[in-house]
């Protein structure tokens, strides 16, 4: 009988309970997304053998809304997006490393950066998993996740992500930092995996275009070790009646926002 020696024991906070807490208290659209990196398929799973060939973030979006689980290899990942190299499934292309991929296009259209040098400088701030040190990247809905996740990503608006971050640091203090510039996969889920810290980003072309998240949404990633405490704090808030989602409708004029008007401005003669 095979045994999963790496399986974690979550005691009072199994994955299903954490998913339910996050979804209900934070009012999430869709599922929190569980992510894992492995050199072999996670225990009890089999690699995806379907016909879909998508960027890994598109598979994640399917996990979020369709509650589907994927154990992916480089062969499943669309190679037109550099994300496969950031998550460790393969070597970056020479044009990515030299800065030309994101700056100069053969058709003359403008790229993400204005020069190869600018692109190279940006790559210095990216979080990379060492290429080929990962053979399988897995994503699943947290509430029905068949493997032990390394990172859990929630996708929500800024206010919701603020509540989630405040819950994470409620008894720890400290601050949570994010970066925008590197790809979302690098600066959110890979960053959380490599640093062991909660990480967010405002997004990238791939997140809004290929992955298809809403322009108002932010990707916020938690190392799994942070999540039981975060969920326990959210549950405590709910039980003790801490106000949440009570703010008035946004972007509306209110008396206390208006500048008093005392007639038109008249310039005094000098």
C-alpha positions in Angstrom: 0.0 0.0 0.0 1.5 3.4 -1.1 1.5 6.2 1.5 1.7 9.9 0.9 4.5 10.8 3.4 4.3 14.5 2.5 0.6 14.9 3.2 0.0 17.6 5.7 -2.5 17.4 8.6 -4.6 20.6 8.8 -6.4 19.6 12.0 -9.2 22.1 12.6 -8.8 23.8 9.2 -9.0 21.3 6.4 -8.9 22.6 2.9 -12.7 22.5 2.5 -13.3 24.6 5.6 -10.7 27.2 4.5 -12.4 27.4 1.1 -15.8 27.8 2.6 -14.6 30.5 5.0 -12.9 32.5 2.2 -15.8 32.2 -0.2 -18.5 33.1 2.3 -16.9 35.8 4.5 -15.0 37.5 1.6 -17.9 37.0 -0.8 -15.6 35.7 -3.5 -16.7 35.2 -7.1 -15.6 31.7 -7.9 -13.2 29.5 -6.0 -9.9 30.1 -4.2 -7.4 28.4 -6.5 -5.0 25.8 -5.0 -1.6 25.5 -6.6 1.3 23.0 -6.3 4.7 22.4 -7.8 6.1 18.9 -8.0 8.7 16.7 -9.7 6.1 13.9 -9.9 2.3 14.0 -10.2 0.8 14.8 -6.8 -0.1 11.7 -4.8 -3.3 10.1 -6.1 -3.6 12.2 -9.2 -2.8 11.6 -12.9 -1.5 14.2 -15.4 -4.0 16.0 -17.6 -4.4 14.2 -20.9 -7.1 16.2 -22.6 -7.0 18.3 -25.7 -6.7 21.7 -24.1 -3.5 23.5 -24.6 -3.7 26.8 -22.7 -1.5 29.1 -20.7 -1.4 27.8 -17.1 -3.3 30.9 -15.9 -6.2 30.0 -18.2 -6.3 26.5 -16.6 -6.4 28.3 -13.2 -9.4 30.3 -14.3 -11.2 27.1 -15.2 -10.4 25.8 -11.7 -11.8 29.0 -10.3 -15.1 29.0 -12.1 -15.6 25.4 -13.5 -14.2 23.7 -10.4 -11.8 21.6 -12.6 -8.5 20.1 -11.5 -5.4 20.0 -13.8 -2.0 18.4 -13.3 0.0 20.0 -16.1 3.3 19.5 -17.8 5.1 21.8 -20.2 3.4 20.0 -23.1 0.0 21.1 -21.9 1.1 24.7 -21.6 0.7 27.2 -24.4 4.3 28.2 -25.3 3.3 31.6 -26.7 3.2 32.9 -23.1 6.4 33.1 -21.1 4.6 32.1 -17.9 5.6 28.4 -18.3 9.2 29.4 -17.7 8.4 31.6 -14.6 6.6 28.7 -13.0 9.6 26.4 -13.7 8.3 24.1 -16.4 11.0 25.0 -18.9 13.8 27.3 -20.0 13.0 30.8 -21.0 13.4 31.5 -24.7 16.6 33.3 -25.8 14.6 36.3 -27.0 13.1 36.6 -23.5 16.5 36.6 -21.8 17.9 39.1 -24.2 15.0 41.5 -23.8 13.8 41.3 -27.4 10.7 39.3 -26.9 8.8 42.0 -25.0 10.3 45.0 -26.7 10.8 44.5 -30.5 8.2 42.7 -32.6 8.8 41.6 -36.2 5.5 43.3 -37.3 6.7 46.6 -36.0 4.0 46.9 -33.2 5.1 48.2 -29.9 5.9 45.7 -27.1 5.6 45.8 -23.4 8.9 47.7 -23.1 10.4 50.3 -25.2 13.9 48.7 -25.5 15.6 45.4 -24.9 17.5 47.0 -22.0 14.3 48.0 -20.2 13.0 44.5 -20.6 16.3 43.0 -19.2 16.1 45.3 -16.2 12.6 44.2 -15.5 13.6 40.6 -15.6 15.9 41.2 -12.7 12.9 41.8 -10.5 11.0 38.7 -11.6 10.5 35.7 -9.4 11.6 32.5 -11.3 11.4 28.9 -10.3 14.6 27.3 -11.5 13.8 25.9 -15.0 13.3 22.2 -15.2 13.2 21.9 -11.4 9.5 21.4 -11.7 7.8 18.8 -14.0 4.2 19.2 -12.8 2.2 22.3 -12.0 -1.2 21.6 -10.5 -4.3 23.8 -10.0 -7.6 23.0 -8.5 -10.5 24.5 -6.6 -9.5 24.7 -3.0 -12.8 23.2 -1.8 -12.2 20.0 -3.8 -8.5 19.9 -4.0 -7.0 16.4 -4.3 -3.4 17.5 -3.4 -1.6 19.5 -0.8 -1.3 23.0 -2.1 1.8 25.1 -1.8 -0.1 28.4 -2.6 -3.7 29.5 -2.6 -4.6 32.4 -4.9 -7.8 34.5 -4.5 -8.9 36.9 -7.2 -11.1 39.8 -6.0 -11.4 43.5 -6.0 -9.1 45.7 -4.0 -11.4 46.1 -1.0 -11.9 42.3 -0.6 -8.1 41.8 -1.0 -7.5 44.4 1.7 -9.8 42.5 4.1 -8.0 39.3 3.3 -4.6 40.9 4.0 -5.8 42.5 7.2 -7.0 39.1 8.4 -3.6 37.6 7.5 -1.7 40.1 9.6 -4.3 40.7 12.3 -2.1 39.1 15.0 1.2 39.2 13.2 1.4 42.8 12.3 3.9 43.6 9.5 3.0 44.7 6.0 2.2 42.9 2.7 4.0 43.9 -0.4 3.3 43.5 -4.1 4.9 44.3 -7.4 3.5 45.3 -10.7 5.7 45.1 -13.8 6.6 41.4 -13.7 4.0 39.0 -15.0 1.2 38.2 -12.6 2.3 34.5 -12.4 5.8 35.7 -11.3 4.8 38.5 -8.9 1.9 36.8 -7.2 1.8 32.9 -7.0 5.5 32.3 -7.8 6.5 35.1 -5.4 4.4 33.7 -2.6 5.8 30.2 -3.2 9.5 31.3 -3.2 9.4 33.9 -0.4 6.8 32.3 1.9 5.1 35.7 2.1 1.7 36.9 1.0 2.0 38.6 -2.4 -0.2 40.6 -4.7 0.0 42.4 -8.1 -2.2 44.8 -10.0 -1.9 42.5 -13.0 -0.3 42.1 -16.4 -1.4 41.8 -20.1 -1.7 38.1 -19.7 -4.0 38.2 -16.6 -6.4 40.6 -18.2 -6.1 39.3 -21.8 -5.4 35.6 -21.8 -6.6 34.7 -18.3 -9.5 37.0 -18.6 -9.8 38.4 -15.0 -11.9 41.5 -14.6 -10.0 44.8 -14.8 -11.1 45.6 -11.3 -9.7 42.4 -9.8 -6.4 41.7 -8.1 -4.5 38.4 -7.8 -3.6 37.8 -4.1 -1.6 34.7 -3.2 -1.1 33.0 0.2 1.5 30.4 1.1 -0.6 27.6 2.4 1.0 28.0 5.8 -0.6 31.4 6.2 -4.1 30.3 5.4 -5.4 28.5 8.5 -4.6 31.6 10.7 -6.1 34.0 8.1 -9.3 32.0 8.0 -9.5 31.7 11.8 -9.2 35.5 12.0 -12.0 36.0 9.4 -14.2 33.6 11.4 -13.4 35.5 14.6 -14.4 38.7 12.9 -17.7 37.3 11.8 -18.5 35.8 15.2 -17.7 39.0 17.0 -19.5 41.3 14.6 -16.6 43.1 13.0 -18.0 45.4 10.3 -17.1 44.3 6.8 -18.4 45.4 3.4 -20.2 48.3 5.2 -18.7 51.2 3.2 -21.1 53.4 1.2 -21.3 53.0 -2.6 -18.0 54.0 -4.2 -17.3 57.0 -6.4 -20.5 58.9 -5.4 -20.5 62.6 -4.4 -21.2 63.2 -0.8 -21.4 66.5 1.2 -18.2 65.8 3.1 -16.3 65.3 -0.2 -17.4 68.5 -1.8 -15.3 71.7 -1.6 -17.4 74.6 -0.3 -18.4 76.9 -3.1 -18.4 80.6 -2.4 -18.8 82.0 -5.9 -16.4 82.2 -8.9 -12.8 82.9 -8.3 -11.8 86.5 -8.8 -8.2 87.4 -9.2 -7.4 90.5 -7.1 -5.5 93.2 -8.9 -1.9 93.5 -7.9 
